Amino acid sequence: MTKPLPSPDSPLRIGTRGSPLALAQAYETRRRLSEAFNLPEEAFEIVVIKTTGDDASLIAKDRPLKEIGNKGLFTKEIEDDLLSGAIDIAVHSMKDMPTLQPQGLLLDTYLPREDTRDAFVSPDVKTLADLPEGAVVGTSSLRRRAQLLNYRSDLKVVEFRGNVQTRLKKLNDKVADCTFLAMAGLNRLGMSDVASSAIEPEDMLPAVAQGAIGIERRADDTRTADMLAALHHHETGQRLSAERAFLAALDGSCETPIAALSELNGGTIRLRGEVLRPDGSESAAEDRTAPVEDAVKLGQDMAQSLLDKAGTGFFEWRS
């Protein structure tokens, strides 16, 4: 270590959004650091940072995220504080993260990945297949919207923004017949019983990096780099390298209907990827394997193949 370890008098500051799920992820990071270095939890300070995406006035209007901004909605203020030195590390849900970080920051530490599946949540029916014709589905995810309409064009999809608790309240208020959450988030909140059922990837491929927590740091902070190395889950890193390369090559964001999931089997990595029109009218998908050392190339090659399949104009809606 180039500097002394953190202490209660000089804690390492962990930046996070203030939602219950974001805080749960920050607490998990603190616990892992505390255990790895045999330090009291007081040696790590949780710093809550409000982002543009947490603005209650925007959430209340139920405006689609694409009308407000992009993935930077949930990261800009946190990364600004990281660059300024106001915090030492930032804890993120990886599915919210752009594929490029601001100059001076690195995102190279991942905790062990949780359940990657989507959760189907409904007070009345058990599974997606049980929904009656014309049912109202609440979701703010363009990926889920496109996949649902591709699966069943009779469904009506309404905007459903907010954190887990906000969405569950809307469901209880009968704004929609069902909604979708990430199983990973429910598990981390101790709320897995909220899910009516988990949707297998064969039925709904998840978002890129769903279920993974990433820890961002300053590139020149060697003490933090050394500490985070003790937390990094190598297999999660390999899986995300394929998925995020796929996303980057498609120039995708959380407001692009793109899905992907990688899995490891010994020295082989399998990647499934999908792109869709936002109205669900068309989709293109592939399933490939490669040696794990070629994970990045696998993601890039699959993205190019799907772009070729989709053809000119497939993503014109983004303009």
C-alpha positions, 0 to 999 in steps of 0.5 A, spaced: 500 500 500 502 506 498 498 510 503 495 507 510 489 503 510 482 507 512 480 508 519 474 511 523 478 517 523 480 517 516 475 513 512 474 511 505 468 514 502 463 510 498 459 514 493 452 511 492 445 513 489 440 514 495 435 508 493 434 502 498 437 498 492 443 503 491 444 503 499 444 495 499 449 495 494 454 500 497 453 496 504 455 490 501 461 493 498 463 496 505 462 489 508 466 486 503 472 491 504 471 490 512 472 483 511 478 483 506 482 488 510 479 486 517 477 493 518 471 496 522 465 498 518 467 505 521 473 505 516 468 506 510 463 512 510 457 511 505 456 518 502 449 519 498 449 523 492 443 525 488 443 524 481 439 527 475 435 520 475 433 521 482 429 527 481 423 526 484 419 531 479 422 528 473 420 521 476 413 524 478 411 526 471 413 519 468 417 521 463 420 516 459 428 516 460 429 518 453 426 524 454 430 526 460 437 524 458 441 517 458 445 513 462 449 519 465 442 521 469 444 516 474 452 517 474 454 524 472 454 527 479 457 521 482 463 521 477 464 528 478 464 527 486 469 522 484 473 526 480 474 532 485 476 527 490 469 528 494 469 520 494 474 515 493 470 510 490 463 509 487 458 503 487 454 502 481 449 497 478 452 495 472 446 495 467 446 503 468 453 504 466 455 507 460 461 503 456 466 509 456 468 512 463 470 519 464 477 521 463 481 519 469 476 514 472 476 506 471 471 501 472 475 495 473 472 491 479 466 487 479 463 483 485 460 476 484 454 477 479 447 475 482 441 472 479 441 475 472 433 474 470 427 479 470 422 478 475 415 478 473 411 481 478 403 481 479 398 481 484 393 476 480 397 472 475 403 467 476 407 468 470 407 472 463 404 467 459 398 467 464 396 475 462 389 476 459 389 479 452 390 486 453 393 486 459 396 493 462 404 492 463 408 497 467 415 498 465 420 504 463 425 499 460 425 500 452 428 493 452 422 490 456 417 493 452 420 491 445 421 484 448 414 484 451 410 487 444 415 482 440 412 476 444 405 479 445 402 485 441 396 485 444 399 487 451 398 495 453 405 498 455 405 504 460 411 508 463 412 505 470 418 509 473 421 509 480 425 505 484 423 498 487 418 501 492 415 506 487 413 501 482 410 496 487 406 502 490 404 503 483 402 496 482 398 496 488 394 502 486 392 498 479 396 503 475 398 496 471 396 489 471 403 487 472 411 490 472 418 487 471 424 488 476 430 485 476 431 478 481 438 481 483 435 487 486 429 483 489 434 478 492 439 484 495 433 487 498 431 481 501 424 481 497 425 475 493 418 473 495 415 479 491 416 476 484 410 472 482 416 468 478 422 469 475 423 469 467 428 464 464 433 468 459 430 463 453 423 467 454 426 474 456 434 475 455 436 480 460 439 487 460 447 487 459 450 486 465 444 485 469 445 483 476 452 485 477 455 491 481 461 495 479 466 499 483 469 505 480 475 509 482 480 514 480 485 511 475 491 514 479 489 512 486 494 506 487 491 505 494 484 504 492 486 500 486 490 495 491 484 494 496 479 493 490 483 488 487 482 484 493 474 484 491 474 483 484 470 477 482 474 475 475 469 470 472 464 476 473 469 481 469 470 476 464 462 475 463 461 483 463 467 484 458 463 480 452 457 483 454 459 490 454 463 489 448 457 487 445 453 493 447 459 498 446 459 496 438 452 497 438 453 504 441 447 502 446 444 505 452 439 503 457 434 507 452 436 502 446 432 495 446 438 491 446 439 484 451 445 480 452 447 474 457 454 471 457 455 464 461 462 461 462 463 453 462 470 452 463 475 455 458 469 457 454 464 463 454 457 463 451 454 469 449 447 470 447 445 477 444 438 480 441 436 487 438 429 489 437 425 495 434 422 499 440 415 497 438 417 489 438 415 488 430 422 486 429 428 482 432 434 479 431 438 474 435 444 470 435 448 465 440 455 464 440 461 461 443 468 462 444 474 461 448 474 465 454 480 469 452 476 472 446 470 474 450 471 482 447 472 479 440 466 475 441 462 481 443 464 485 438 463 480 432 456 478 434 454 486 435 457 487 427 453 480 425 446 483 428 447 490 425 448 486 418 442 482 420 438 488 422 440 492 416 439 499 414 434 503 418 433 498 424 435 504 429 433 510 425 428 511 431 434 513 435 435 520 431 
